[in-house]
């Protein structure tokens, strides 16, 4: 399958808003899916979060228009059963108060959890034991067969090695290094900032789309840089000018905040970002790591 085929939408082509909305949401969800998977969330987690978001959005819209929440109305709009809507509204977005359900873990995290918790796969100190890759008994192969739901052990091993959740030892043994498979470049602080900035950007663009007569200010410029050697200079110039611009605005907001009471104030945020269609030089790809073969012992 080519990159163009991967990038294509499965929505029927047409001029209706629904098909265009499907294409737009697919574009939004593609980077979000990568972020969620790298953060340790499963597809089931994403589905549950989207259902929560849909219920909360329709409920807030009801409160803004008629000062009351109608569960049947939310069910009619979203297609979500009323019992589930009641549970979501009762939880009020708090994980602490949410119904105690067994979480839908990623397959890799479910396997790691069993490795850390099941006595069959732990050592005398209760820590995950170093396991042989193949063979009967307490091996990685039997662990994956028991908790991997049909996924081949080698595919699971490759993913755990990629996320640095395990390390391969000599003599075809592996050692667990982390109880969850999470991309090492993601931190809780970066996740919070991503959520805040993405929410602000999408909210602003959606307000502008639904209320074009009174839009919130959002500017965008598009151009092209022919030489990748010029990109570092462009980034440096943008960083300097952007920092000066934001500093001036911060001083203006500080003066405005001192002149007004907090009860009458409106929260305002300004973000400057630069998006590049391709960070790598054309024709160059990162070097491929040759896959090491493992053999069953006879």
C-alpha positions in Angstrom: 0.0 0.0 0.0 1.3 3.4 -1.0 1.5 6.5 1.2 -1.2 8.1 -0.9 -3.5 5.2 -0.3 -2.8 5.4 3.4 -3.5 9.1 3.4 -6.8 8.7 1.5 -10.2 8.8 3.2 -12.7 5.9 3.2 -15.6 8.5 3.2 -17.6 8.8 -0.1 -16.6 11.7 -2.2 -19.2 14.4 -2.5 -20.2 18.0 -1.7 -22.1 17.4 1.5 -20.8 18.7 4.8 -20.8 15.2 6.4 -18.3 13.8 3.9 -16.1 16.8 4.3 -16.4 16.6 8.1 -15.3 13.0 8.0 -12.2 13.9 6.0 -11.4 16.7 8.4 -11.9 14.6 11.5 -9.7 11.8 10.0 -6.9 14.4 9.5 -7.3 15.5 13.2 -7.5 11.9 14.5 -4.4 10.6 12.7 -1.8 12.6 14.8 -4.0 12.1 17.9 -4.0 8.3 17.4 -0.2 8.3 17.3 -0.1 10.5 20.5 -2.6 8.2 22.3 -0.8 5.0 21.3 2.6 6.4 22.3 1.0 7.4 25.7 -0.2 3.9 26.4 -3.9 4.2 25.6 -5.8 1.6 23.6 -8.3 2.1 20.8 -11.0 1.1 23.3 -9.8 3.9 25.6 -10.1 6.4 22.7 -13.7 5.2 22.0 -14.7 5.6 25.7 -13.1 9.1 25.8 -14.9 10.2 22.7 -18.2 9.0 24.1 -17.6 11.0 27.3 -16.6 14.1 25.3 -19.8 13.8 23.1 -22.0 13.5 26.2 -20.4 16.4 28.0 -20.5 18.6 24.9 -24.2 18.0 24.2 -25.0 18.5 27.9 -23.2 21.8 28.0 -25.0 22.9 24.9 -28.4 22.0 26.5 -27.5 24.0 29.6 -26.6 27.0 27.5 -30.0 26.9 25.6 -32.5 25.7 28.2 -30.8 25.6 31.6 -31.4 21.8 32.0 -29.8 18.5 30.9 -32.1 16.1 29.0 -30.6 12.6 29.0 -33.1 11.4 26.4 -32.1 14.4 24.2 -28.5 13.5 24.5 -29.2 9.9 23.6 -31.2 11.0 20.5 -28.3 13.3 19.4 -25.4 10.9 20.1 -26.9 7.5 19.8 -25.4 6.5 23.2 -27.6 4.5 25.6 -29.3 6.6 28.4 -27.8 4.4 31.1 -24.3 5.1 29.9 -25.1 8.8 29.6 -26.2 8.8 33.2 -23.0 7.2 34.4 -20.9 9.7 32.4 -22.8 12.7 33.8 -22.6 11.3 37.3 -18.9 10.8 37.1 -18.7 14.4 35.8 -15.4 13.8 34.1 -13.6 12.6 37.3 -11.6 9.4 36.9 -11.8 9.0 40.7 -15.6 8.9 40.7 -15.9 6.9 37.4 -17.5 3.5 37.5 -15.1 0.7 38.4 -14.7 -1.2 35.2 -11.8 -3.3 34.0 -9.8 -1.1 31.7 -9.2 -2.0 28.1 -5.4 -2.1 28.0 -3.2 -2.2 24.9 -2.1 -5.8 24.3 1.5 -4.9 25.1 0.5 -3.3 28.5 -1.8 -6.2 29.3 1.1 -8.6 28.8 3.5 -6.4 30.8 0.9 -6.3 33.7 0.7 -10.1 33.8 4.5 -10.3 33.7 4.7 -8.0 36.8 1.8 -9.5 38.7 1.4 -13.2 37.9 3.6 -15.4 40.3 4.3 -17.7 37.4 6.3 -15.0 35.7 7.9 -13.3 38.7 11.0 -14.2 40.7 11.3 -14.8 44.5 11.4 -11.1 45.2 8.1 -10.6 43.3 9.8 -8.8 40.4 9.3 -9.8 36.8 11.7 -12.7 36.0 14.0 -12.8 33.1 12.3 -15.0 30.6 13.5 -17.2 27.7 11.8 -16.1 24.5 10.7 -19.6 23.4 9.8 -22.9 25.0 7.4 -24.4 27.5 7.0 -23.3 31.1 7.4 -19.7 32.2 8.7 -18.2 28.9 7.9 -15.1 27.0 6.1 -17.2 24.4 3.7 -18.7 27.0 3.1 -15.3 28.5 2.1 -13.8 25.2 -0.1 -16.9 24.3 -1.9 -16.4 27.6 -2.4 -12.7 27.5 -1.8 -11.5 23.9 -5.1 -12.6 22.4 -3.6 -14.3 19.4 -0.9 -11.8 18.6 2.4 -13.6 17.6 5.1 -13.4 20.3 7.6 -11.9 17.9 5.4 -9.0 17.0 4.8 -8.3 20.7 8.6 -8.5 21.4 9.4 -6.1 18.5 6.9 -3.5 19.9 8.2 -3.9 23.5 11.8 -3.4 22.3 10.8 -0.4 20.2 9.2 1.3 23.2 12.1 0.3 25.5 9.8 -1.6 27.8 12.1 -4.6 27.6 15.7 -5.4 26.8 17.1 -8.5 25.0 19.8 -10.3 27.0 22.3 -12.8 25.7 21.2 -16.4 25.1 17.7 -15.3 23.9 16.4 -14.1 27.2 14.5 -10.8 27.8 14.2 -8.6 30.8 11.3 -6.3 31.7 12.3 -2.6 32.2 8.9 -0.9 32.5 5.4 -2.0 33.6 3.9 0.0 30.7 4.9 0.5 27.1 5.0 4.3 26.7 7.0 6.4 24.3 10.0 7.8 26.3 9.7 11.3 24.7 6.3 11.9 26.3 6.1 13.5 29.8 3.0 14.4 31.9 3.9 18.1 31.6 4.1 17.9 27.8 0.8 16.0 27.7 -1.0 18.7 29.8 0.4 21.5 27.6 -0.6 19.6 24.4 -4.1 19.2 25.7 -4.4 22.9 26.7 -3.0 24.3 23.4 -4.9 21.9 21.2 -8.2 22.6 23.0 -7.7 26.4 22.6 -6.7 26.2 18.9 -9.6 23.9 17.9 -12.1 25.8 19.9 -11.1 29.1 18.3 -11.2 27.6 14.8 -14.7 26.0 15.4 -16.1 29.3 16.8 -14.8 31.1 13.7 -16.4 28.5 11.4 -19.8 28.6 13.2 -19.9 32.4 13.7 -18.1 34.0 10.8 -19.7 37.4 11.4 -18.0 37.8 14.8 -14.8 35.6 14.5 -12.1 35.3 17.2 -8.9 36.5 15.7 -6.8 33.7 14.1 -4.2 34.5 11.4 -2.4 32.0 9.2 0.3 32.4 6.6 1.5 29.7 4.1 4.7 29.7 2.0 7.5 27.5 0.8 11.2 27.4 1.5 13.0 25.8 -1.4 16.2 25.0 0.4 16.2 23.0 3.6 19.5 24.8 4.5 17.4 28.0 5.0 15.1 26.3 7.5 17.4 26.8 10.6 17.7 30.5 9.9 13.9 30.8 9.4 13.2 29.0 12.7 15.7 31.3 14.5 14.1 34.4 13.1 10.6 33.2 13.9 11.6 32.3 17.4 13.1 35.7 18.1 10.3 37.7 16.6 7.7 35.5 18.2 9.2 35.9 21.6 9.3 39.7 21.3 5.6 39.7 20.2 4.5 37.5 23.0 6.5 39.5 25.6 4.8 42.7 24.5 1.4 41.1 24.7 2.2 39.7 28.1 3.0 43.2 29.4 -0.2 44.6 28.0 -2.3 41.8 29.6 -0.5 42.4 32.9 -1.4 46.1 32.8 -5.0 45.3 31.9 -5.3 42.7 34.7 -4.1 45.3 37.2 -6.8 47.8 36.1 -9.7 45.3 36.3 -11.1 43.0 39.0 -10.7 39.2 38.4 -14.4 38.7 38.6 -15.0 40.7 35.5 -12.0 39.4 33.5 -11.9 37.1 30.5 -9.1 34.6 30.1 -7.0 35.2 27.0 -4.2 33.2 25.5 -2.0 33.7 22.4 0.0 30.9 20.8 2.5 31.2 18.0 3.6 28.0 16.2 5.2 26.9 13.0 4.2 23.8 11.1 6.6 22.2 8.6 5.3 19.7 6.1 8.5 17.7 6.2 11.4 18.0 8.6 13.7 15.5 6.8 15.6 16.1 3.7 13.9 14.7 0.5 15.1 11.2 -0.4 16.8 10.6 3.0 15.3 8.3 5.6 16.5 7.2 9.0 18.6 4.1 8.8 16.7 0.8 9.1 17.7 -1.5 12.0 18.0 -5.0 10.8 15.7 -7.4 12.6 17.5 -10.0 14.6 16.3 -13.5 14.2 15.7 -15.8 17.2 15.7 -19.6 17.0 13.9 -22.1 19.0 16.2 -24.4 21.0 16.0 -28.0 19.9 
